[in-house]
Amino acid sequence: MSSTNSSDALVRVLARKDVLALAFGAMIGWGWIVLTGKFIVNAGSMGAVVAFLIGGTAVILVGLTYAELAAAMPKVGGEHVYSYRALGHFASFICTWSIVLGYLSVVAFEAVALPTVVESLFPNYAVGHLWTLAGWDVKFTWVLVGVIGSLVMMVINYVGVTMAALIQRLVTLLILVVGVLFITGALFTGETTTLQPLFSDGAGGIMTVMIMVPFLFVGFDVIPQAAEEINLPYRDIGRVLMLSVVLAVVWYALIVFGTSLMLPASQLGGDVLAVPAAMEAVFDAPWASKLMILAGMAGIITSWNAFYIGGSRAIYALAHAGMLPGFLAKLHPKYKTPTNAILLIGIISSLAPLMGRPAMVWLVDAGGLGIVIAYLFVALSFLVLRAREPEMPRPFRVPQGMLVGVIAVALSIGMAGLYLPFSPAALTGVEWLVFGGWMLLGLLMYAWALARYGKDYAKKMMTHEY
């Protein structure tokens, strides 16, 4: 079993701006470019905004539980540490393995999104038919762009978190500048008549958008994953986490509203990239659309980068505790990065483009369920530790903590219910296959690791000396 000592461990190098850019950049990604039109068509302009405000409020409440726990236990692995201390060995594995699915689904999603956005800039560049999947033709050059992008992100993360954080700050700043240009322009030049219909398909439409919220907002939990690399007072870790979530809620709501002000729902169907089209309408110039697409590409980089960091640290934490094969707990002697975990994510991400564009929806929904399961486990851990260890030092303490925890648990269960067969937004057969296959793979590796290392190994590696 690989392990680390004091001379071969993660290092605290991430400053406040790095952490905020890491979390906010992870949450905005590319989804707001490619999915905003679908949101407005499915729920109406105000229905989509309401869906984000409701879903965002749920995420904020869950985020509060994360903020307290991250400040109290600033250890690599985040959810893994909290759920182990509160709920035990197996629950900790299920919680962390579920969030890893969420992280990997985003990483793979970005590997599919990159060639999609390149196609918007360079139409018809995709050539060399490979096969057809779910009615979509997979082309060689299209796949090649996704694979190259994934390998580049893998190398950036392999050589150290400092380089990854620098890129994250610069690219997030670009997104914010373009976003402010768009939103202010839409508020001054938009027409309220294009907001119709305000609501489409009633509660069902809102729920269809809400099912995407966990996937789109996953990212603030990258902060706990990288907690051992954050160079901040512990209380500030919780504060920065909450600020990132609030900013993301505001961002998505304003993007939806700004797009609705510029374009009616009738122009947003099909393969239309709604936000770039709305940006072009704001400035009445094709260059504006290209600029927004570049901002979307920047979002791909920030999200991709953040989830390489978060996913690799979660896998490393599981392996370090003897819940996954030990080779995944290896740290690079020079760069102090979990190299084998990063390489594993790179391989999975590089395979995603082979499934073509249909993989985007499959990955969003299956990964979303994994994320909500992890949220539920963290909220439960929050309640258990508040009741069982009331004297535990909590540098960031949530007011009315038990009430917040109960609401976070209820909302997490409610969000999980959106994925079940009785829901209007239930997962499809393929999406259940993705989710079930991932959980089965994890359970097999967990059983192997448990037989080899035993539960006492985790007890030894995961002390309560926080």
N, C-alpha and C positions, 0 to 999 in steps of 0.2 A: 504493500500500500504506500503510495506516495504521500508525503507530508511535508510541511514546511517548518522551518525554525525561524528564530528572530532575524537571522541574516538572509533568509530566503523567503520573504513575505511581501505582501502588498504594501505599497508605500503611499503616504498621505500627501498628495500633490494637487488636488482639485480645490480651487478657490471658489468664492461665492458665485462669481459670474459664470465659471465653468459649470457649476452644479445647476444653476438656473437654465443655462442654455442647453444642458444635457437633457433635463426633464421636459422643458417647453418644446425644444426641437424634436424630441421623441414623440410628443403628442400631436404635433401639427402635421408632420410627414407629408404624404402625397394625397391622402384620402380626400382632403378638402378640395383638391383640384378635380379629381375624377368622379367623386360621388355626390357633390353638392346638387347637381341637376337632378339626380335620382331622388335625393331627399325631398326636393321641392315638388317634384311630380307626384311622389307617393303620399306626401302628407300636406301639401299646400305650403305657401310661404310662411305663414305664422305657425302652422302645424309643425313644420320642421324646426323652427326656432323654439317652440314649446318643448319638442322632444329633446333638444339639446339642453334646455334649461332644466327639465326634469331629470334627465340622465346625468347632466353635469352636477346637479345638486346631490344626487346619489353618490357620484364619484367623490365630491367634496367631503361628504360625511365619511365615506370609507377612507378618504385621504387623511382625515383627522386622526383616525385610528393608526394609520401608517406613521403619521408625523410623530405621535407620542412614542410609539414603539421604536421608530428609527433613532430618535434622540436618546431613548433609554438603553438601546442595545445596538450601538453603531458597529455592527459586525458584517462582514461580507455574507451575502446570501439573503439578507432581508427576511422575507416571509419564512424561509427555512429556519432561521434562528427563533423567530417569535413563536411559530407553530410548534417547534420542538419543545421549547420551554413550557408552553401552555398545554399542548395536546398530545405530545409524545412522538415516538419514532415514526410510526407508519403514517400518522396524520401529517407530519412534517414532510414526508416524501410526497404524498399525494398533493399537498398544497404547492410545493415547489415544482414538481413535475408538471402540474397543470399550468403554472405561470410560464414555465419554459416553453410549453406549447404555444402560449400567447406570444412570447418573444420571437420564437422561431417562425410563427405564422407571419409576423410583421416583417422579419428579415427576408423571408421568401416572397412575401407580397411586394417588397421593394425591388427584388430581383426581376419580378414580372412587370412592375410599374415602370422601371427605367426604359426598357425597349418600347413600351407603350408611349411614353412621353417623347422619346426620340422620333417616333413615327409621326407625332404631331408637328415636329420641327422639320422633318425630312420625309414627306409622304412617299410611299412606295419604295422605301429603302429595303424593306423586308423581301428577300428572295431566297430561293432554294427550298422548295416544299419538302418537309420531313414527314408529316402525318397530320391527320385531322382528329381533333379531340373535342367532343361536345359541340360539334358543328363549327369549330374554329380551326383554321389552317395554321399549323405551327411551321414557321420559316426558319431556315438556318441562320441568316444574319440577325434576325430578331432574337433568337436564342443566344447567339454569340455576344450581343450587347449586354444582355442580362448576366451572363456568366462572367464576362470581363469585369463588369461593375462589382459583382460579388467578390471576385478575387482581389480587386483593388481595396475594397473595404476590409477584407480579411487581413491584408498586409498592413494597412494603417493601424488596425487594432493589435496586430501581432507585435509591432515595434514599440508599443507603449501607450498608456492612457494620456500622457501629456500631449503627444501629437494629435491624438483623437479629440482631446478637449479643445485644442487650438482651432482645429478645423470646425468643430461644432460651434464655437463662438462666432467665427467669421460668417459662416453660412447662415446661422440663425439671424444675425443682424441683417443680412440681405433680404431674407423672407419678411422680416418686420417692416423694413422700409417700403418694399413693394406692397405689402398688405395695407399699410397706412395710406399710401397713394390711392389704392383701389377704394377703400372704405370711405375716405373723405370725398373722393370724386363721385362715388355713387350717391352719397348723402346730398350733394349739391346738385347733381344733374339727373338723378333718377326720378321716375314717375310712380306715384302711389297706385295708379291704375294697373300696373303690371304685377302688383301683389296678389291679384285675384287668380285663382281661388285662395282665400286665406287658409282654409282647411279642406283637405281632400281625404275621403274615405274615413272620416271621423277618428275614433280611437284606434282603429286598425291601422290607419296610415301613420299615426304617431308612433305606435308600437313597432311598425316596420322600420322606422328610423331609429328608434331607441335601441333596437337589437344591435345596431352598429356602434353605439356609443362606447361600450366597454373596449372594443377593439381600437377605436379612434383615440380614446383617452388613456389607454395603457401607455405608460412612459414615466409618470411621476414616481412609480415604484422602482424605476432604475436607480433612483437616489439611494434607497436602502440597500440595493444590491451592491452598490459601489461604496458603501459607507466607510469601509476601511481605507479608502483612497481619498476621502474628503477631509480637507484641512480647514475645518470650521469648528467653533464651539458647538457642542452637541445640541443645545437648544436651537441654534440657528439652522441646523439641518431640518428640523421640523417646520420652521418658518418658511424656508426656501421651498420646501416640498409643497406647502399649502399655496404659496404665491404662484407656483408654476401651474397648479390645477385651476385656480381662479382665472389666470391669464388665458388658459386654453379654452375654458368655457366661454369667455368673452369673445375670443378669436372666432370660434366656430359659429356662434350666434350672429356675429357681425358679418361674417363671410356669407352666410345664408341670406341674411337680410339685404346686404348690398347687392348680391346677385339677383334677388327677387325684385329689387328696385329698378334694375336695368333691363331685365328680360322677362317676358311672360312665360309661364310654365309650358305653353305650347311650343316654345322654341328650345326646350331643354331635354327632349327625349333622345333616344338612340345613343349614338356614340359621341354626342356633342360634349366637349369639355366646357362646362357651364361657366366656370369662373374666368378662364381666359377669354371666352366670348363676351362676358359682361365687362371685362377690363377693356376690350376693344371698343365696346359701346361707350364706355366712360370717356375715352379720349378720341373716339372716332378715328382710329388709326390701327392698321395691322400690327405695327411694332409693339403696341401695348399688349396684345395677345401673346406675342412671343416673349415679352418681358415677364408676364405672369407664368408662362410655361417654364421659364428659367427659374422663377421662384419655386415652382412646383418641383423642379429637379433639385433645387437646394433642399426642399423638404424631404425628398427621398434620401439625400445624403445625411441629413440630421437624424432622421428616424432610423435609417439603416445603421448608422454609426452607434447610436445610443443603444440599440437592441443587440448589437454585437457585444457591447460592454455588459449590459444587463444579463443577457442570456448566458454568456460565458462565465460570468461570476456565479450565477445560480447553479449551473452545471458543476462548476468547480466546488461550490459549497457542498453539494450533495456528495460528490466523490470524496471530498476531504473528510466528511463524516462517515464514510463507509457505506453510503446508500447507493452508490454507483461504482463501476469499476475504477480502481485506483489510478489508472493512467490519466484519467480526466482531471486529476487533482495536481497535475504537474505545473509548476510555475517556471517561466523562463529565467535562467540565472542572471541575465543582464537586464532584460526589459521588465521583469516582475509582472508578466501577464500570464494568464492561464492558457498556455499555448495550445494544448490538445483540445481544450473545450472550444477555443476560437477556430481551430482547424475543422472540428466537427461541424460547427455552425456554417463555416464556409462551404463545406461539401454539400450540406442540405440546401443552402441558399442557391448554390450553383446548379442544383438539379431542378429547382422550381420552374425556370423558364421552359423546360422541356414539356411542361403541362400546358403551356400557352395561357392566354388571357382568362379562360374559364377558371383557372386556379385562383384568381384574385378573390372571387366571391367565396369559393370553397374555404380558402384559408382564413378570410375575414371572419366567417361565421363559426367555424370549428375552433379557431384560436380565441374568439370572443368568449365561448363557453368555458375554456380553460382559464381565462382571466377572471371571470366571475366566480368560479369555484375558489380560486386563490383569494379573491377579495373576501369571500364568505369565511374562509379559514382564518384570515387575518383578523376580521371583525370578532370572530369567536375567541381567538387568542387574546385580543384586547380585553374582552369581558372577563375571561377566566383569570387573567393576570391582575386585573383591577380587583377582583374578588379575593384571589388567593394570595397575592403579594402586594397589598395596599401600600407597604412601606418601601417598595422598590423605588430607587431614585428615578425621577421622571423630569429631566431638564425642560422638556416641552410637555406641559400637562393640559389636556383638553378639558375645558369647563363642562360641567354636567356630563362627565365621562360615561357613566353607566347608561344614561339616556341616549347619548350619541351612539354608543356601542350597540344598544338594542335596535335603534333605527337603522344603523349600518348593516346589521345582520338581516333585518327584515327586507331592506332594499336589495341586498345581495341575493336573497332567496327569490325576491320578485324578479330581478334581472335574469336569474338562472331560469325562471319559469318561462321567459320569453322564448327560450330555445327548445322547449319541450313540444311534443306532438300536438297538444291541444291548443297551442298558441297560433295566432295568425302568421307569426314570423318564425315558425318552427324550422329546425334544421332539416335539410334534405337527406336522402339516403347516402349520397356521396359524402356529405359533411359529417354524418354520424360515423361513416367508415373511417374518415380521417381521424376523428376524435377517438373512436374506439381502438383503432390500430395504434395510435400514439400511447394510449394508456396501457394497452397490452404489452407493448414493447418495454415501457417503463417498469411494469410489474415483473416482467421476466428478468430484467437487469437488477431490479431491487432484490428479488429472491436470490439471485446468484451472489450479489454482494453481501446480503445478510448471512447466507450460508458460509461465506468466506471470512467475514470480519466480525459478525455478531453485533448485537445491540450495545454491548459494553464498549465497543470501539467508539461509537458516536458519543457515548457518555464521557469518555476520556477526552475526545477532541472538542466537544462543545460544553465547556465549563460555563458556569453562571457568573464568571468574574468579568462583568461588564463595567 
